[in-house]
Amino acid sequence: MPKYLSFSAFSLQQMLLLSIGFLLFLTSLFFFHKKKGVWAVGILTLAGCFFFIFAAYSDPYLHFWDERFHALVAKNCMDDPFAPKLYREWLVEQYPKDLWSHGYIWLHKQPLFLWQIALCFKLFGVSVFTLRLPSIIMATLMIPLTYRIGSILIDKKLGYFAAISATFSYLLVDMVAGGNMDHNNVCFFFYVTSSLWAFMEYIRSGRQWKWLMVMALSSGCAVLTKWLVGLLVYLVWGVYVLAEYHFRIKEWKIVQIVVAVIVTMAVFVPWQIYTAKTFPKYYKTERFLEKQHMTSVLEGHDGDATFFLKTIPYRYIGDKGYGTNVSAKDAEKVTFKRVIAFLLVIGGFFRLAFRCKKWSHRIALLVPVAFVYIFFSCAATKMVAYTFCLCSVGFMSLGIILYEIQSFLAEKVQKTGLYCCLFALAASFFALYQSNLNWLKREHSPQVGYYEIANHNLLEYKRLAEVTSRKTVVFNVRGSVDWGNQAYPIEAMFYTDAICYPWPPTEEEFYQLQQTGWKVAISTAHDVPEFILENADVQLIDLDLWGDY
């Protein structure tokens, strides 16, 4: 059996979810053949939901980057959504307060996706699954959104095949599971896609106000999730208006443009003003870091001007050769398979542009893609998922390949039974290959190198939760060895109600904590200062964290 058809590395639960998802996909193909489009898309969307639930259940632990930080801040947002915090309370000065990975007020990302997670925590309890629940919902909704975009741009058949590509996108699965900047990216891509869909409905409907409002709100939500690339739909709008109406200003509907901009700004500008006034030091630090992405290579995320072109295969098809946690160098290596994948995606994209019925549609497709790739190529810091904000275009570029295969088979194969078998085989191969199961097995199954360590430590954190309370501060909790040997007690604070620090307190900090009513506990896995050992009120905890240096 080919390796990409082998489910053996997955758990029984994972295999069950994958099997149900794939059976639903085959059922969807049957309804597509019967020309029952609503049923076909609905069942395909349900299939995608099972795949994304598979992703959410794949790893029972928090991922090192960046999921654990998002999880903890979202948990603290349950108490006060307008003061996102990494540390619920800042008790001792072990790190600078404005350091995003160890500090206090957390403005490192825009807050909408954190609020969505916090709402799920409120409704369904704090857990790893509820952390990933908003991503399951938004990734699933990407399927009908992609279908509708493809249907409007070309026809319903392209919409359906593009939706298949969205359903089996291994990169979306990876993000739902907690990889590739995780839930922040899923949320951002969803709102960008939603704004593009609403814009297309707006044009198709004769520029109705209701679609304008959906577009403006979605764009504002995209900015409030990531940042200004969420305004991409306005570039599409501007290019379309110029291509369709040239300089006939009266036909631009300036009032609608102004209203849309006001609505979009009303979504994200208040938060910028509020944080700039309420947390000025943190706000300035984060704005400085944002600018540095353009001028400096941050955290080793480098690449040359061709980086985003060379990593197109990674984003849309992938292969098992990518390294653990996908370094930039792994993603941009050129191999025969990746050259073929690159040609498929690029060829599909130009075929898609050629099939556009109107020049204004074609130019509105080409210009945003060119802008996104050029813009991110100019930035010094490069991460492989940045240009995935236009994933709907990538899905359509792959979908049109299946479109052409189906058209060829329908024309050349006269026997219905043979045609159905050949098309089902082609669609299944397309879906399974794009799902990149070999890579997912290595990244999101018990085959992962740190799987056993992470699960052992998870049990230790839960044991810690049983012996501490909300008024406990625990010292010497350093977490697993991480890149750069940083000490991150993030998981400990997510799984418990205690506040945790990686190092012992100073003697002055220790007595101040006791005087203010805090219960002091300390892990004996590391050296404990004599003044703490001599105090009978200190709770000594034998915390056995693997990889804890």
Solvent accessible surface area in square Angstrom, and as a share of the most:
residue,aa,sasa,rsa
1,M,184,0.82
2,P,64,0.40
3,K,136,0.58
4,Y,60,0.23
5,L,65,0.32
6,S,27,0.18
7,F,49,0.20
8,S,94,0.61
9,A,19,0.15
10,F,8,0.03
11,S,46,0.30
12,L,143,0.71
13,Q,89,0.40
14,Q,3,0.01
15,M,59,0.26
16,L,107,0.53
17,L,21,0.10
18,L,9,0.05
19,S,46,0.30
20,I,58,0.30
21,G,0,0.00
22,F,41,0.17
23,L,115,0.57
24,L,34,0.17
25,F,0,0.00
26,L,67,0.33
27,T,53,0.31
28,S,0,0.00
29,L,11,0.05
30,F,110,0.46
31,F,41,0.17
32,F,35,0.14
33,H,63,0.28
34,K,107,0.45
35,K,181,0.77
36,K,107,0.45
37,G,35,0.33
38,V,131,0.76
39,W,154,0.54
40,A,1,0.00
41,V,15,0.09
42,G,42,0.40
43,I,22,0.11
44,L,0,0.00
45,T,24,0.14
46,L,86,0.43
47,A,0,0.00
48,G,0,0.00
49,C,32,0.19
50,F,47,0.20
51,F,11,0.05
52,F,0,0.00
53,I,40,0.20
54,F,2,0.01
55,A,0,0.00
56,A,3,0.02
57,Y,92,0.35
58,S,4,0.03
59,D,0,0.00
60,P,51,0.32
61,Y,7,0.03
62,L,5,0.03
63,H,14,0.06
64,F,33,0.14
65,W,73,0.26
66,D,19,0.10
67,E,0,0.00
68,R,1,0.00
69,F,0,0.00
70,H,0,0.00
71,A,0,0.00
72,L,3,0.01
73,V,0,0.00
74,A,0,0.00
75,K,32,0.14
76,N,14,0.07
77,C,2,0.01
78,M,47,0.21
79,D,90,0.47
80,D,58,0.30
81,P,50,0.32
82,F,113,0.47
83,A,11,0.09
84,P,1,0.01
85,K,43,0.18
86,L,0,0.00
87,Y,5,0.02
88,R,32,0.12
89,E,72,0.32
90,W,38,0.13
91,L,41,0.21
92,V,4,0.02
93,E,112,0.50
94,Q,38,0.17
95,Y,44,0.17
96,P,82,0.51
97,K,70,0.30
98,D,33,0.17
99,L,67,0.33
100,W,35,0.12
101,S,9,0.06
102,H,6,0.03
103,G,2,0.02
104,Y,43,0.16
105,I,16,0.08
106,W,4,0.01
107,L,11,0.06
108,H,46,0.21
109,K,31,0.13
110,Q,6,0.03
111,P,1,0.01
112,L,25,0.13
113,F,2,0.01
114,L,1,0.00
115,W,58,0.20
116,Q,36,0.16
117,I,1,0.01
118,A,7,0.05
119,L,105,0.52
120,C,13,0.08
121,F,2,0.01
122,K,128,0.54
123,L,115,0.57
124,F,129,0.54
125,G,34,0.33
126,V,60,0.35
127,S,45,0.29
128,V,16,0.09
129,F,55,0.23
130,T,10,0.06
131,L,0,0.00
132,R,0,0.00
133,L,33,0.16
134,P,10,0.06
135,S,0,0.00
136,I,6,0.03
137,I,85,0.43
138,M,12,0.05
139,A,0,0.00
140,T,15,0.09
141,L,76,0.38
142,M,1,0.00
143,I,0,0.00
144,P,44,0.28
145,L,21,0.10
146,T,0,0.00
147,Y,34,0.13
148,R,61,0.22
149,I,5,0.03
150,G,0,0.00
151,S,13,0.09
152,I,29,0.15
153,L,12,0.06
154,I,4,0.02
155,D,48,0.25
156,K,135,0.57
157,K,54,0.23
158,L,0,0.00
159,G,0,0.00
160,Y,4,0.02
161,F,0,0.00
162,A,0,0.00
163,A,0,0.00
164,I,0,0.00
165,S,0,0.00
166,A,0,0.00
167,T,0,0.00
168,F,7,0.03
169,S,2,0.01
170,Y,1,0.00
171,L,0,0.00
172,L,1,0.00
173,V,9,0.05
174,D,5,0.02
175,M,0,0.00
176,V,0,0.00
177,A,0,0.00
178,G,0,0.00
179,G,10,0.09
180,N,33,0.17
181,M,23,0.10
182,D,0,0.00
183,H,3,0.01
184,N,0,0.00
185,N,3,0.02
186,V,1,0.01
187,C,0,0.00
188,F,6,0.02
189,F,2,0.01
190,F,26,0.11
191,Y,33,0.13
192,V,1,0.01
193,T,0,0.00
194,S,11,0.07
195,S,0,0.00
196,L,16,0.08
197,W,48,0.17
198,A,0,0.00
199,F,8,0.03
200,M,33,0.15
201,E,12,0.05
202,Y,0,0.00
203,I,33,0.17
204,R,152,0.56
205,S,35,0.23
206,G,54,0.52
207,R,28,0.10
208,Q,80,0.35
209,W,117,0.41
210,K,125,0.53
211,W,52,0.18
212,L,0,0.00
213,M,55,0.25
214,V,54,0.31
215,M,0,0.00
216,A,0,0.00
217,L,86,0.43
218,S,10,0.06
219,S,0,0.00
220,G,0,0.00
221,C,28,0.17
222,A,0,0.00
223,V,0,0.00
224,L,12,0.06
225,T,0,0.00
226,K,47,0.20
227,W,65,0.23
228,L,88,0.44
229,V,31,0.18
230,G,0,0.00
231,L,57,0.28
232,L,7,0.03
233,V,1,0.00
234,Y,43,0.16
235,L,56,0.28
236,V,13,0.07
237,W,4,0.02
238,G,34,0.33
239,V,21,0.12
240,Y,10,0.04
241,V,5,0.03
242,L,80,0.40
243,A,20,0.15
244,E,46,0.21
245,Y,35,0.13
246,H,105,0.47
247,F,160,0.67
248,R,117,0.43
249,I,88,0.45
250,K,195,0.83
251,E,65,0.29
252,W,46,0.16
253,K,78,0.33
254,I,79,0.40
255,V,105,0.60
256,Q,9,0.04
257,I,44,0.22
258,V,75,0.43
259,V,45,0.26
260,A,0,0.00
261,V,57,0.33
262,I,104,0.53
263,V,30,0.17
264,T,1,0.01
265,M,91,0.41
266,A,64,0.50
267,V,36,0.21
268,F,15,0.06
269,V,38,0.22
270,P,73,0.46
271,W,19,0.07
272,Q,18,0.08
273,I,93,0.47
274,Y,82,0.31
275,T,2,0.01
276,A,35,0.27
277,K,162,0.69
278,T,64,0.37
279,F,25,0.11
280,P,67,0.42
281,K,123,0.52
282,Y,28,0.11
283,Y,42,0.16
284,K,145,0.61
285,T,36,0.21
286,E,9,0.04
287,R,39,0.14
288,F,119,0.49
289,L,40,0.20
290,E,54,0.24
291,K,144,0.61
292,Q,47,0.21
293,H,56,0.25
294,M,75,0.33
295,T,108,0.63
296,S,39,0.25
297,V,75,0.43
298,L,34,0.17
299,E,120,0.54
300,G,58,0.56
301,H,53,0.24
302,D,57,0.29
303,G,25,0.24
304,D,77,0.40
305,A,77,0.59
306,T,63,0.37
307,F,1,0.00
308,F,1,0.00
309,L,85,0.42
310,K,64,0.27
311,T,0,0.00
312,I,6,0.03
313,P,3,0.02
314,Y,0,0.00
315,R,1,0.00
316,Y,10,0.04
317,I,12,0.06
318,G,6,0.06
319,D,17,0.09
320,K,96,0.41
321,G,51,0.49
322,Y,0,0.00
323,G,20,0.19
324,T,74,0.43
325,N,69,0.35
326,V,17,0.10
327,S,57,0.37
328,A,16,0.13
329,K,132,0.56
330,D,28,0.15
331,A,1,0.00
332,E,32,0.14
333,K,117,0.49
334,V,105,0.60
335,T,60,0.35
336,F,157,0.65
337,K,114,0.48
338,R,14,0.05
339,V,59,0.34
340,I,74,0.37
341,A,10,0.08
342,F,58,0.24
343,L,103,0.51
344,L,78,0.39
345,V,8,0.05
346,I,43,0.22
347,G,39,0.38
348,G,3,0.03
349,F,20,0.08
350,F,118,0.49
351,R,89,0.32
352,L,0,0.00
353,A,5,0.04
354,F,138,0.58
355,R,70,0.26
356,C,4,0.02
357,K,141,0.60
358,K,85,0.36
359,W,148,0.52
360,S,5,0.03
361,H,43,0.19
362,R,68,0.25
363,I,37,0.19
364,A,13,0.10
365,L,15,0.07
366,L,50,0.25
367,V,46,0.27
368,P,4,0.02
369,V,26,0.15
370,A,49,0.38
371,F,92,0.38
372,V,1,0.00
373,Y,34,0.13
374,I,109,0.55
375,F,70,0.29
376,F,23,0.10
377,S,25,0.16
378,C,90,0.54
379,A,4,0.03
380,A,24,0.19
381,T,2,0.01
382,K,9,0.04
383,M,45,0.20
384,V,11,0.06
385,A,2,0.02
386,Y,31,0.12
387,T,1,0.00
388,F,0,0.00
389,C,1,0.00
390,L,8,0.04
391,C,0,0.00
392,S,2,0.01
393,V,15,0.09
394,G,5,0.05
395,F,1,0.00
396,M,3,0.01
397,S,2,0.01
398,L,4,0.02
399,G,0,0.00
400,I,1,0.00
401,I,36,0.18
402,L,0,0.00
403,Y,13,0.05
404,E,55,0.25
405,I,66,0.33
406,Q,18,0.08
407,S,37,0.24
408,F,119,0.50
409,L,21,0.10
410,A,53,0.41
411,E,121,0.54
412,K,120,0.51
413,V,26,0.15
414,Q,151,0.67
415,K,148,0.63
416,T,88,0.51
417,G,48,0.46
418,L,91,0.45
419,Y,24,0.09
420,C,42,0.25
421,C,81,0.48
422,L,65,0.33
423,F,10,0.04
424,A,35,0.27
425,L,122,0.61
426,A,28,0.22
427,A,0,0.00
428,S,17,0.11
429,F,109,0.45
430,F,30,0.12
431,A,0,0.00
432,L,23,0.12
433,Y,70,0.26
434,Q,5,0.02
435,S,12,0.08
436,N,10,0.05
437,L,4,0.02
438,N,31,0.16
439,W,3,0.01
440,L,3,0.02
441,K,17,0.07
442,R,72,0.26
443,E,11,0.05
444,H,5,0.02
445,S,0,0.00
446,P,65,0.41
447,Q,111,0.49
448,V,8,0.04
449,G,78,0.75
450,Y,44,0.17
451,Y,45,0.17
452,E,120,0.54
453,I,64,0.32
454,A,16,0.12
455,N,35,0.18
456,H,38,0.17
457,N,3,0.02
458,L,17,0.08
459,L,120,0.60
460,E,19,0.08
461,Y,7,0.03
462,K,100,0.42
463,R,93,0.34
464,L,1,0.01
465,A,35,0.27
466,E,142,0.64
467,V,70,0.40
468,T,19,0.11
469,S,58,0.37
470,R,113,0.41
471,K,97,0.41
472,T,2,0.01
473,V,0,0.00
474,V,0,0.00
475,F,0,0.00
476,N,1,0.00
477,V,0,0.00
478,R,30,0.11
479,G,0,0.00
480,S,14,0.09
481,V,70,0.40
482,D,11,0.06
483,W,132,0.46
484,G,64,0.62
485,N,94,0.48
486,Q,73,0.32
487,A,2,0.02
488,Y,6,0.02
489,P,3,0.02
490,I,1,0.01
491,E,14,0.06
492,A,0,0.00
493,M,9,0.04
494,F,5,0.02
495,Y,37,0.14
496,T,3,0.02
497,D,72,0.37
498,A,2,0.02
499,I,1,0.00
500,C,0,0.00
501,Y,2,0.01
502,P,0,0.00
503,W,85,0.30
504,P,38,0.24
505,P,6,0.04
506,T,79,0.46
507,E,89,0.40
508,E,136,0.61
509,E,34,0.15
510,F,0,0.00
511,Y,90,0.34
512,Q,109,0.48
513,L,8,0.04
514,Q,50,0.22
515,Q,151,0.67
516,T,85,0.50
517,G,51,0.49
518,W,18,0.06
519,K,89,0.38
520,V,2,0.01
521,A,0,0.00
522,I,0,0.00
523,S,1,0.01
524,T,59,0.34
525,A,54,0.42
526,H,30,0.13
527,D,129,0.67
528,V,25,0.14
529,P,35,0.22
530,E,113,0.51
531,F,39,0.16
532,I,0,0.00
533,L,88,0.44
534,E,130,0.58
535,N,33,0.17
536,A,107,0.83
537,D,94,0.49
538,V,15,0.08
539,Q,46,0.21
540,L,93,0.46
541,I,9,0.05
542,D,102,0.53
543,L,2,0.01
544,D,72,0.38
545,L,12,0.06
546,W,96,0.34
547,G,37,0.36
548,D,28,0.15
549,Y,84,0.32
